[in-house]
Amino acid sequence: MINMRRIWFVLIAMFTSLGVLAQSSKHDEIAQKVDSVMNRMTLEEKIGQLNQLTGDGEVTGPVTLNQDYQQQIRQGMVGSMLNVNGAEYTRKIQKIAVEESRLGIPLIFGYDVIHGYKTIFPVPLGESSSWDLEAIEKASRIAAREATAAGQHWTFAPMMDISRDARWGRVMEGAGEDPYYGSKVARARIRGFQGEDFSKANTMLACAKHYVGYGAARGGRDYNTVDMSMRRLHETFLPPFKAAIDEGVATFMSSFNELNGVPVTGSKELVQDLLKDQWGFDGFIVSDWGSIQEMIPHGVAADKYEAGDLAMNAGIDMDMEGHVYIEELKNLLNDGRISEAQINEAVRRILTKKFELGLFEDPYKYCDPEREEQELLSEENRAFARKSAQKSMVLLKNEGVLPLSKDLGNIALVGPLVQADEEYIGTWSARGEGRHVVNVMEGFRNKLGDQASLTYAKGASFTGQSKEGFDEALQKARQADAVVAVVGESAMMSGEALSRMNIGLPGLQQELVLELAKLDKPLVVVLMNGRPLAIPEVDEKAPAILEAWLPGTEGGNAVADIIFGDYNPSGKLTASFPYDVGQVPVQYEHKNTGRPKVEGQRYTSQYIDGPNKPLYPFGYGLSYTSFEYSRPVLNKQQINFDETLRVQVDVKNTGERAGEEVVQMYVRDLVGSVTRPVKELKGFEKIALEPGQTKTVTFKLRADDLAFYTRDMEYKAEPGEFKVFTGSSSEDVQSASFKLRR
Ligand code: NOJ
């Protein structure tokens, strides 16, 4: 009998090798084309390709020079522009490069398409709370479709900096505190932006940023010093960047910060040696805005000349808005501080991406006003923004108040965020506009029509100490059947250069909520913010709290969907919410110490004025239904290094509604050559369960999953005893034990 399996294998192998051949021949073809362009380039034109300038759209950093960038494009002195927007405008600027510069090399347009272009999705920290990688990928796909229709080729996203410091304004822009989960999200976002083929007009280059350690700024103050052990760097901060390479990310951005005394933008060890040589990254690396010349104030370069020397020798290919390469590379070359081969290598990397994007064939294919018109803010995109916002929201507390009945006669909506459209889209809102936002008031109206009367009072502001609005708010609340307080941070309270030292509800919003809580009415607190907040008093007094983040264009509809029970909340936190800023950094993945806390025992590791644990831990989030977990069941008590352990857990929906649950698995290595965390996330699955339904979730663990940087900095697993935990959050778990043996 013909062995069908064998034939299949042969066919698959043939097709795979044909695919590989096709890819490598495409690769060779592009390499040849790059060479032929480079052969015609002068040194000045080559250096021009390494220069990126900001246009006259909104400016996303301190402008260092008042330049006439169009003239510089004409002279072949610019390889890429950022902050130039719209199909027509990018076409106009591209035309200058293509028709008026000597060689007509097209520009790459880059832009911060962080969580949407025109249709804005929840801020990334919120979006990550969905634990729904498909949805996260799809949101990036939509963002890419919109941005590419409007002329963009390259997004400066995703930000994959792990951060455990809620004071840092940019926690908003990442996927939270965990490297395992952060790596998965980074990959999903990259897949979404890049698709399968750069030459398609609706895919764009992604950028792994900010390489590296940026999220560990001392004191949570943006741009501040970073100092950490190499073990910590490798175990916590580097994994998402490595994952980005595995996903085929096209570009990297070096971070502003110094790391252990050396600004990363000037670190040959981290950029050239690790990223390019060891990991084999073959795309190009752009500095962050001005980060080459910021090596002067950092104090490792006396002037631009020295800064350029450090950056080029570190392996930075493109200078974003720093004007250092354009001014100094030629001098550095003449003095023998850098070689022509280094310049050629950087140019080659950049031109390769221009060819892969198809810009040499059709430099205008991304500037399509008709597609822009159809794509931006389409019904389909908005509908998905609503879904994405629903999935991102986390129910933090519910003492039987939610969902509210649609039959309530009178609902008071209170707080500065009820109808503050501009705030819903956050600071990285690209071309998003407040006027397109559905706010909570509108979301309620859309949901309830004339069925209920809705009253509104702002009550308090984001800043200041005025209680002027309290009376009106309390009066309206008294007359209502239920009160919904929409409070939190304004958009300008999270994001770049927006760190806070106090992470409570700003202004007098907490006082307002506590006054509302005294009225003894059904009270729902809807939080909108870009970071974990410290809100123990609100948690104590308010019967229901929904974390809605800065929810984007469809935020108000999504809030209404959840409040009135049309969507059962399914989000879980990806960053712990501390009781108090004094606990920061606080994360589930911590070490045990030699004196782990024992309640009531003085000489153990604890605070005398508050708990060690966060208020709401990583992985936490409630549902309108309830889930019951079995203990984890293992198929073996011991595994060898080449075996797989199966961990099974049954999860039952014991409530009355259908719901989704994020089932989580954590591991602890009990004894290692170096201390190991009390828990590390190693798997998760989001499942949907009908009332009464049970599903078995199966996780797999292999020795590779248990590897870490050992005492001698080797990445490997060590034999010994492990605990595995399964459950509904990093704290609500049940455990089993197993051994790994040689
Ligand atoms: C500085 C930010 O750190 C970076 O994330 C961003 O992409 C650039 N500015 C460009 O706007």
Residues whose N, C-alpha, C, O or C-beta is under 5 A from the ligand:
A	BS01	NOJ	T60 G61 D112 F156 D288 W289
